[in-house]
Structures are given as C-alpha cells and as structure tokens.
Amino acid sequence: MRLLLIAVGRLKTGPEGDLYERYAKRLTEIARTVGVGGLEFREIEEGRARRPEQRQRQEATAVEAAIPAGAKLVLCDERGKALTSLQFASDLGAARDRGAPAYALIIGGPDGFDPALRNRAEMLIAFGAMTWPHQLVRIMAAEQLYRALTLLAGHPYHRR
C-alpha cells in the first residue's frame, strides 16, 4: 500500500518545509517494515475561479485525478472526528490489511472541500477544534503518518 499526502496549495521553502521533510524521510525509512510503500506528496494548485464553490470544484477535480482507484480516502476537515494516534494507526493498518492500494490523506484549500468530495471520503478527521495554517497541517499530517507506522511496527517512538 502507498501513502499519499495530497495538499491544495504550495509549501514554501523554510523551516516548515524542512520539518515536513524530516518526518517524510523518517516515514520512508520505516514504511517497508510494515508493508507500506512509502510516502508520495502531491500539491494541487488552488482553484482560480471567482466563487468559492467553483474553486472547491476545481480543486476536487484535481484531487480526484490524483487518487488511485480503491484508495482509502481521508479528508482533513474542521468538522471531522478527532482521533487518537492509536485510532489513526489502527485505521491505516486496517486499510493496509484489507489490501487498499493507497491511503490518501487530503488537506483542502482555504475554501474547504467540495461537498461531493466530502461525501466520497471514507473518513473526515480533524487535528483538534482549532483552525491551523495549511503549512502546519502538512507537518502534523506527516508526523501522524510517521507515528502510525511506528505504532504498527512496535517502535518505541510513541510512548503509551
């Protein structure tokens, strides 16, 4: 199974990008030990339409094109469920065990997700009740994916 982290917008160079890369590298190093093919990061251009609904639709079309058939689709959404790291790891492991070709974690744009894409998702998750800058959400998502893999591997990174 592949891990896909898909984000609307661009990550600028600087400390946020460096921290994201640190977790992505760690994740790649442990991925194969738990039957995961590593992390693929894709950036989607923000929609250029005037109306938010049209921008959401443009972004959703690009996101959908980046997701392979049969992938588990998980959206980072402010209305999503706040999972524990153990629950997140369990969900990722279950997708792997059922033979999903990919686990796709999606970070939307400033206008949020198109309702059709939200309805298609198997799960909506939130990194708490607060709103976070998209660059920080990418770091948190990469760290949680890394933490999930360490939990699946029995690695001591996550202290219980």
N, C-alpha and C positions, 0 to 999 in steps of 0.2 A: 504494500500500500504506500502511496505517496502522500506527503503532507503538502497542501497548498495553502499559502497565506496570500490572499488577494486583497489589495487595498486600493480604494479610489483616491487618487491624488499622488503626488510625488513626495518622497522622503528626501529632504535636503541633506547635504553633507554637513558634518559637525558631530557634536557629542551624541546626539540621538542616533544618528546613523552608525556611529562606532559601537554604541551599546547594543543596538539591534544586531549588528554583525557578530558581536561576541556571543550572543545567545544562539544565533543561527549556526555558527561554527560548532559550538558545543552540541547542539541538537544533531547536527550532521554526524558528529563523531560517535554518538550513542545510538543513532537510529537503527542501523543494521542489526544491532544486538537484540532488538525487539521486533524484528520483522517489518521495519518501516524503511522505505527507500530514500529518506532524506526530505529536505525542505525545498520547495520551489516557491519563490516570491515573485508575484506579478503585480505591477502597478497599472491601474486603469486610469485613463485621462478623465478628469472631471468633465461633466456634461457642459456644453456651451449654450444650451437653449436659454431663452429668457425666463420661462416659467419653471418653478421648482419641480413640478410633476413631469415636465418634459426632460429636465436634466436627470431626474431619477430614472426615467425610462431609458434614456441613452446609456447611463451607467449600468443599469441592469442588463441591457443587451450585451454590453462588453463583458460583464462579469459572467453571464451565462455562456458566452463563447469560450471562456477560459476554463470552464469546469467540465471534466470528462464525464461521460455517461456513467451512471451508477455511483457517483461520488456522494459521500455524506456531506450535506450542505448545512453549515452552521454560520449564522449571522451574528455579529457583534451588534447588539441593538439595545438602546437605553431601556426598552420595555422587556428585555429578555430576563431570563432566570439567572440569578447569581449562584453559580455552582461553587462547591469547594474544589480544591485542586484534585482531591481524590475522586470526586464525581466526574470531573473533566477527564482525568486519566482513564477512568472506567469506561466512559463513553468512547474515547478514542480507541481503547483496546477492544471494545465490542465491535466497532466498525472494522478494525483490522481482522478480528477473528471471524467475522461473517463474510470476509473476502471483498470488502469495498475496495475499488481500485484507488480511491483517494479520499482523504479527509480534507475538505475545503473550508477553511475559516476565512470569513469575508468581513472586511472593515469598510463600511459605506462612506459616502461623501458627506459634505456639510448638510445636505438636504435630507439625509437618511436614505432609506431603501424604498424602491418601487413596491407597492402593495403586492403585485404579482410575484416578485422575487421573495418577499417576506412570506407569502403563503406557500411557496415552493420549498422553503427551508424546512429541514427536519428539526432544527432546534434554534432558538434565539437565546443568546447568552449576554450577560452584562458584566462588566468589570466594576460592579458597585452601582450605587444610585446616582453618583455624581457624573457630570459630563467631563470627558477627558479630551485633551488635544489629540488629533489623529496620530501625530508622531509618537506620543507616549503610548497610545493604544497598540501600535505596532510592536513596541518594545515589550509591553505586558503580554501581548499575544505570543511573541516568540519565547519569552521566559516561561509562560504557562505550557506551551508545547514542549519545551525542553523539560520542565518539571514533570509533565505527564509521562514522557518517555523514561525519565529516571525512575519514576514510580513503577512503571511496567517492568523495568529492568531490575528492580530491587536495589537500586543505587542509593546511597545514604544522603543524597542532596536534600531531599525533603525530610525534615525532622518531624516525627509524629509525636 
